[in-house]
Amino acid sequence: MEELKQTRYVQELMAEQRQQGELALILKQLTRKLGSLPPEIQSRIQSLSVSELEALGEALLDFSSLEDLAAWINP
């Protein structure tokens, strides 16, 4: 079983699952904090890497409006 976990395929699956989990959580947090997100912003967020999602997860604590989010996404 441990050998299987070390394969590239399984590692990629695990990374994808992690990214999807972080994406879902961040979208929930943003929606709760800022209200409904425009489709173009949702699409941009869905294209972020894991490290970018982590950075957004920290930054969103300081957002008070959709404009703050838009400014973060489109520097």
MITORLO-673427 format. One line per field, with one value per atom (N, C-alpha, C, O): residue number from 1; residue in one letter; z, y, x. Coordinates in steps of 0.1 Angstrom, whole numbers, plus 5000, padded with zeros to 4 digits. Each point is the difference from the previous one (the first is absolute). Example, Ala and Ser with C-alpha at 12.3 -4.5 7.8 and 13.67 -1.06 7.14 Angstrom:
BEGIN
n = c(1_1_1_1_2_2_2_2)
res = c(a_a_a_a_s_s_s_s)
pz = c(5078_5000_5000_5007_4986_5000_5008_5001)
py = c(4943_5012_5012_5000_5011_5011_5011_5011)
px = c(5132_4991_5009_5010_4986_5009_4992_5005)
This chain:
BEGIN
n = c(1_1_1_1_2_2_2_2_3_3_3_3_4_4_4_4_5_5_5_5_6_6_6_6_7_7_7_7_8_8_8_8_9_9_9_9_10_10_10_10_11_11_11_11_12_12_12_12_13_13_13_13_14_14_14_14_15_15_15_15_16_16_16_16_17_17_17_17_18_18_18_18_19_19_19_19_20_20_20_20_21_21_21_21_22_22_22_22_23_23_23_23_24_24_24_24_25_25_25_25_26_26_26_26_27_27_27_27_28_28_28_28_29_29_29_29_30_30_30_30_31_31_31_31_32_32_32_32_33_33_33_33_34_34_34_34_35_35_35_35_36_36_36_36_37_37_37_37_38_38_38_38_39_39_39_39_40_40_40_40_41_41_41_41_42_42_42_42_43_43_43_43_44_44_44_44_45_45_45_45_46_46_46_46_47_47_47_47_48_48_48_48_49_49_49_49_50_50_50_50_51_51_51_51_52_52_52_52_53_53_53_53_54_54_54_54_55_55_55_55_56_56_56_56_57_57_57_57_58_58_58_58_59_59_59_59_60_60_60_60_61_61_61_61_62_62_62_62_63_63_63_63_64_64_64_64_65_65_65_65_66_66_66_66_67_67_67_67_68_68_68_68_69_69_69_69_70_70_70_70_71_71_71_71_72_72_72_72_73_73_73_73_74_74_74_74_75_75_75_75)
res = c(m_m_m_m_e_e_e_e_e_e_e_e_l_l_l_l_k_k_k_k_q_q_q_q_t_t_t_t_r_r_r_r_y_y_y_y_v_v_v_v_q_q_q_q_e_e_e_e_l_l_l_l_m_m_m_m_a_a_a_a_e_e_e_e_q_q_q_q_r_r_r_r_q_q_q_q_q_q_q_q_g_g_g_g_e_e_e_e_l_l_l_l_a_a_a_a_l_l_l_l_i_i_i_i_l_l_l_l_k_k_k_k_q_q_q_q_l_l_l_l_t_t_t_t_r_r_r_r_k_k_k_k_l_l_l_l_g_g_g_g_s_s_s_s_l_l_l_l_p_p_p_p_p_p_p_p_e_e_e_e_i_i_i_i_q_q_q_q_s_s_s_s_r_r_r_r_i_i_i_i_q_q_q_q_s_s_s_s_l_l_l_l_s_s_s_s_v_v_v_v_s_s_s_s_e_e_e_e_l_l_l_l_e_e_e_e_a_a_a_a_l_l_l_l_g_g_g_g_e_e_e_e_a_a_a_a_l_l_l_l_l_l_l_l_d_d_d_d_f_f_f_f_s_s_s_s_s_s_s_s_l_l_l_l_e_e_e_e_d_d_d_d_l_l_l_l_a_a_a_a_a_a_a_a_w_w_w_w_i_i_i_i_n_n_n_n_p_p_p_p)
pz = c(5000_5000_5000_4993_5015_5001_4986_4996_4997_4987_4990_4992_5009_4992_5002_4991_5022_5004_4994_4998_4999_4995_4985_4995_4998_4986_4995_5008_4981_4995_4998_5003_4992_4998_5013_5000_5010_5013_5006_5006_4993_5005_4993_5006_4980_4993_5004_5001_5001_5005_5014_5002_5007_5013_4999_5007_4985_4998_4994_5005_4986_4994_5010_5001_5008_5010_5010_5005_4999_5009_4994_5007_4980_4994_5000_5002_4994_5000_5014_5001_5009_5013_5005_5006_4991_5003_4992_5005_4982_4992_5006_5001_5002_5006_5012_5002_5007_5013_4997_5006_4986_4997_4994_5003_4987_4994_5011_4999_5010_5010_5009_5004_5000_5009_4993_5006_4981_4993_4999_5001_4995_4999_5013_5000_5011_5013_5004_5005_4991_5004_4991_5004_4983_4990_4992_4993_5009_4993_4987_4998_4993_4988_4991_4999_4996_4992_4985_4995_4998_4985_4993_5005_4985_4993_4995_5001_4995_4995_5012_4998_5014_5011_5005_5003_4997_5003_4991_5004_4983_4990_5002_4999_5004_5003_5012_5000_5011_5012_4997_5005_4987_4997_4992_5000_4994_4992_5009_4995_5017_5009_5004_5001_5001_5005_5015_5006_4999_5015_5008_5009_4987_5008_4999_5009_4979_4998_5009_5005_4995_5008_5015_5007_4997_5014_5003_5011_4980_5002_5000_5008_4983_5000_5013_5006_5000_5012_5012_5008_4991_5011_4996_5009_4979_4996_5002_5003_4995_5001_5014_5001_5009_5013_5001_5008_4983_4999_4991_4999_4993_4990_5006_5010_4985_5005_4989_5002_4985_4989_4988_5000_4990_4988_4993_4993_5009_4994_5005_4993_5020_5006_4994_4997_5001_4994_4986_4995_4997_4986_4999_4991_5018_5000_5003_4994_5015_5003_4988_4997_4997_4988_4988_4993_5005_4988_5005_4999_5005_5005_4990_5003)
py = c(4988_5012_5013_5009_4991_5011_5003_5011_4978_5002_5006_5009_4988_5006_5014_5008_4996_5014_5009_5012_4982_5007_5001_5007_4987_5001_5014_5007_4997_5013_5002_5011_4979_5001_5003_5009_4984_5002_5013_5007_4997_5013_5011_5010_4989_5010_5000_5011_4978_4999_5006_5008_4990_5006_5015_5007_4998_5014_5007_5010_4983_5005_5000_5010_4980_5000_5011_5006_4996_5011_5013_5009_4993_5013_5002_5011_4978_5001_5003_5008_4986_5003_5014_5007_4998_5014_5010_5010_4987_5008_5001_5011_4978_5000_5008_5008_4990_5008_5015_5007_4997_5014_5006_5011_4982_5005_5002_5010_4981_5001_5012_5008_4993_5011_5014_5009_4992_5012_5004_5011_4979_5002_5004_5009_4985_5004_5014_5008_4996_5013_5011_5011_4986_5011_4998_5009_4980_4998_4992_4995_5005_4993_5005_5012_4979_5004_4999_4991_5020_5000_4988_4996_4999_4988_5002_4990_5022_5002_4999_4996_5008_4999_4986_4995_4997_4986_4993_4991_5012_4993_5002_4991_5022_5003_4993_4995_5004_4993_4986_4993_5001_4985_4997_4989_5021_4998_5002_4998_5005_5003_4987_4989_5011_4989_4998_5009_4980_4998_5011_5005_4999_5010_5014_5007_4995_5013_4999_5010_4978_4999_5002_5006_4989_5002_5014_5005_5003_5014_5007_5009_4987_5006_4998_5008_4980_4996_5009_5003_5001_5010_5014_5007_4997_5014_5003_5011_4979_5002_5005_5006_4992_5005_5015_5006_5000_5015_5006_5012_4980_5006_5005_4994_5017_5005_5002_5003_4995_5001_4992_4995_5003_4993_5008_4993_5020_5008_4995_5000_4998_4995_4987_4998_4993_4987_5001_4994_5015_5002_5006_4996_5013_5006_4990_5000_4990_4990_4990_4996_5001_4990_5007_4993_5019_5007_5012_5011_4985_5011_5010_5009)
px = c(5008_4992_5009_4997_5013_5009_5007_5002_5001_5006_4991_5004_4983_4990_4998_4999_5002_4999_5011_4999_5012_5012_5000_5009_4982_4999_4996_4993_5012_4997_4985_4995_4998_4986_4992_4992_5011_4994_5003_4992_5021_5004_4992_4996_5002_4993_4985_4994_5000_4987_4998_4990_5019_5000_5001_4993_5016_5001_4988_4996_4998_4987_4989_4992_5007_4990_5002_4991_5022_5003_4996_4994_5009_4997_4984_4996_4997_4985_4995_4990_5015_4996_5002_4991_5021_5003_4992_4995_5003_4991_4986_4995_4999_4987_4999_4990_5020_4999_5002_4992_5017_5002_4988_4996_4998_4987_4989_4993_5006_4990_5003_4991_5022_5003_4998_4995_5009_4998_4985_4996_4996_4986_4993_4992_5013_4994_5004_4992_5021_5005_4995_4997_5002_4998_4987_4996_4997_4987_5003_5011_4980_5001_5012_5001_5006_5012_4996_4994_5011_4997_5007_5011_4983_5006_5014_5008_4996_5013_5010_5012_4984_5009_5001_5011_4978_5000_5009_5008_4991_5009_5014_5008_4996_5014_5005_5011_4981_5004_5002_5009_4982_5001_5013_5004_5002_5012_5013_5011_4988_5011_5007_4993_5020_5008_4997_4994_5011_4999_5006_4994_5018_5007_4993_4999_4995_4992_4987_4996_4998_4988_5003_4992_5019_5005_5002_4996_5010_5002_4987_4998_4992_4987_4993_4993_5008_4994_5005_4992_5020_5005_4995_4996_5005_4997_4985_4996_4996_4985_4996_4989_5019_4997_4999_4993_5014_5001_4990_4999_4994_4991_4987_4995_5000_4988_4990_4988_5016_4991_5005_5011_4980_5004_5012_5008_4992_5011_5014_5009_4991_5012_5005_5011_4979_5003_5005_5009_4983_5004_5014_5008_4995_5014_5010_5011_4986_5010_5002_5011_4978_5000_5007_5007_4990_5006_5009_4996_5016_5009_5004_5007)
